[in-house]
Structure formats: structure tokens, C-alpha cells
Amino acid sequence: MTEPPDLASIHPPSGLVLRAGDLTLRPLADADLPEYAALIRRPIFEDEQSPQVFPWYRTEPDVRVREALRFQWHLRSELSPEQWTIAFGIWAHGRLIGSQDVSAHRFAERRTVSSGSWLTLDAHGNGYGTLMRQAMLVLALDHLGARRAESSAVLGNAASFAVSRACGYVENGTQVSTLRGSVEEEQRFLLTPATFRRPEVPVEVDGLTEELRAMLGATATASPPA
């Protein structure tokens, strides 16, 4: 009997791995989902009544888990050059501590990515929020050829603002939240290759195959820096 193929050979995003300092970023696999489910039951926010709390986190834990798993499977099925989101799990010293996503719409034409992220409360204060965003930006700018990176956070979210500014984002107007269940006012941020503040540690990118580039609409890019 022949061995079944490695999942990355038939679903290229599964083989993507970023490494930066203590952190490893890779798309969540089904085998990770029990650990992920346990993670999102844990505290993320100091004040769970704050307007900064994600709408999906306000639900009962069982509902939160069920919807989070459905969302992960949805992202895989909807990935195409027209629109995609890669949701990275974040591991520090082998322990899952949060999530960093990167998304694009018509990336081949727009060369623009957006992102969102969170860490469990006990992982705050280690610089991980900045480093995981920088690692994602190295992938987007240097390896996929993005020319713009956009982000936003609810007004008053000082921790998120600090991460954006540490990475080199600049303020870019405000908006009403696009998240379902939220009408909070958000600060928009914009980063370009010229403003990007790179991490102090190297970022390794493995598994970015030509097949994956094609799936993301990123086939015609400059070579990554030496």
C-alpha cells in the first residue's frame, strides 16, 4: 500500500512556516484544533467589557469554539487568488499562544494586505505581538510583493496602536468597524515598504512554493532580500 501524500503537497498553504526568534507561525491544522479550542476559552482581554473586545469573543465559550472552528474550515475552502486569508497559529517555545492572520482581495492587482491578531492574556508583555506582526509583514512585503499593509483597531486600544507604530504603520483616518456585531469607531493604519520597521531577529520563510504563490495571486514578485 502506498503512503498518502503529505497534506502540503495537495493543499500548499499547509506547508507554510515562518520562524522569528522564539516564535513559529504556521496555518492551523486539524490536529491543532483541540489545543486552539482550549486556547480561545482563556482570557484575551484585561477588561472583558471593554469596547475593544472582539464581537466573536463576547459569546459563550461553547459557541465561541464552535464558530471559531467553522471559521477556520471556511477560510481553507474560500482561499483563491481573488480573495484569501491565511490564519497563522502562533507558537512560543512549542506552546500555542495566539493567532495572526493576513488577508488580501485581488492581491495580483492591488498588492495590498490587511491583518488581525490576538494573544492570550498570559502571553502579553513579551514583545510577541510586535514580532508576530513583523514576521507576517516580512512574508507579505519581501516574499509576496505587497506594496501596502493595512490594519485597524478600536479607538483607545493603546496596546494594538503601540504594535502598529512599532512596526512602522502610520495613521490613515478612521472608520466604523467592519466586524459583524460591532459599530465601534476604529483608527486605520497604513504601512509601506519604506516605513516598515524590521524585526531585530531574522525571519525564515519555508514552504512558499510556486503552487502557493499562484493560489495567492503572487506569482510576479521581486526576489526577497539577501
N, C-alpha and C positions, 0 to 999 in steps of 0.2 A: 504494500500500500504506500502510495506517495504521500509525503508530508504536505499539509495545507500551506498555502502561501502566507508569508508574513503579511499582516494587515496593511502595512505601509506600501506594499507592492500593488495593492488594488485600491487603496484609499490613501493617497500620498500625504495628506495633512497629518496622518497618524505618526509619520516618521520625523516630524519637525521637532527639533530640540534646541533651546537656547540655554547657554550657561554663562553666568556672570557672577564672579565672587562666590558667595555662599549659596546662590540661587540657581535652580534649574527650572526652566519654563518649558512645558510641553502640553499639547492638547490632551484634555481628559479622555481616558479610555474607559470602556465599560467596567474594567476591573478596578478603576479608581472611584467609581460612583458610590460605593458604600462609605468610603472614607470622606468623600465630598459631601454626602448627605449628613454625616455626623458633624462635619465642619460648619455647615450653614445653620445648624441648630445652636451654635455657640455665639457669644456676643461679638458684634462687629462695631457697635457704636457705644460710646460712653453714656450718652443720653438717648434712650430708645424712643423718646417722644419728640426729638428734635426734627425740624423740617428737613434736615439733611438725610434722614433715614430713607433708604430706597423703598419705594412702594412694595416691591416683592418681598421685602424683609418684614413688613408690617403684618403679614398673615400669620396664622397659627403654624407652628413648626411642621406638622404633618403636611399641611397644604403647601408650605414653602418648599419642602423637599420634593413633593410630587411635581410641582410646577417647575422646579429647577431641573429635574431630570428630563421632563418633557422638553424644556427649552434646549438642553444640551443635544438631545437627539434631533430636534428641529434644525439646529444650526448645521449639523452634518448633512442633512438631506437637502438643505437650501443653498449649499455652497456652490457658486458658479462665478464665471468671470463678470457677470452683470452685478452681482451683489454677494458679499461674503462676510462672515465673521469667524475668526479663529479665537476660541476661548482657551487660553492657557491656564492650567493649574500652576501654582507657584509652590515649589518645594524648597525648604531651607534645611540643610543637613538631613535630607531624607524625609522631612515631615511636611505634609500639605498645610499651607497657611493662608491661602487666598487664591484670587483669580485676577488675571489681566487679559482683557480682550482687545482685539484690533479688528476694525471693520472697514469696508470700503463699498462704495456704489459706483459702478462703471469706472473701475480703477484704471483701465487701459487709457481712457480719455482724460480722467480728472486727476490722476496721480495724487489723490487725497485720501488720508485715513483718519478715522476717529477712534476713540478708545474709551474704556471704562475699566475700573479696577476696585478691588477691596481686599482688605486683610482682616483676619480675626483680631480682636482687640488685644490679645496677649502677644501678638507679633508686631504691634506698633512700637515705634521708638528705636528701631534698629537700622533705619535707612533703607529698609526693604522696599517701601512704597516708591521711592525715587529710583532705586536701582532697577526694579522690575519694569518701570515705565521707560527708563533709558534703554534697557535691553530690547524692549519691543520697538523703540524708535530706531535703534541700530538695524534691526531686521527691516523695518519699513523704508527707511531712507537709503541705507547703504546697499541692501540686498534686493529690495523690490523696486526701488527707484521712485519712491514717493517724493513729492515736492512740497507737500503741506501735511501737517498733522493738526487735527482739531480736537478740542476737549471742552468740557463744561462742568460746572459744579454749582450747587445751590449757593446763593449769596450767604456769606457768613461761615462757609466751610473752610476755615483757616488752614486745616491740615492738607486738604486737597489743593488749595491755592498755592501752598508752600511747595508741594511736589511739582506742580506745573511750572512755577517760577524757577525752581532748582534745575529743571530740565531745559529751560530756555524759552518757554512759552511766553507770549505777551498777550495782554488783554485785548479782546476783539469784540466789544459790545456785549449786550445782554440778550436773553431770550426767555420765553416761558418754557418750562421743561417739556420735552417731547416724550418723557416716560409716561406710560399708561398709569393713571391713578395719581398723577402729580400735576399741580398748576403752579409750582414754586418758580420764582424768578431765578435764573441762573446767569452766572458770568461765563462768557465764552472765552476760550483761549486759542491762540494760533501759534504754531511753531513751523519754522522752515529750516532747511539745512544750514543756513547762515546763522541762525540763532541757537541751534542745538548745542547744549552743554553736555559733552560726552562723559560717560562714567569714568571713574579713575581706574577701573579694572577692565581687562579685555572682555569682549562678548564673543563667544563662539556660537556659530550658527551651523547646525548639522541637519541634513535631511531636506534641504531646499532643492529638490530635483527639478528638471525641466518640466516634468508632468505637473508638478505642483505649481510652478510658475504659470503654466498655461491655465490651470484651474483658477488662478487669481488674476489673470489678465496682466501678468507682469513678465512677459517674455522678452521685451525690448528694454533692457536696463543697462545702466553703466556698471562696470565691474566694481565690486566692493573695494574699499581702500586696502592697501597692503599693510 
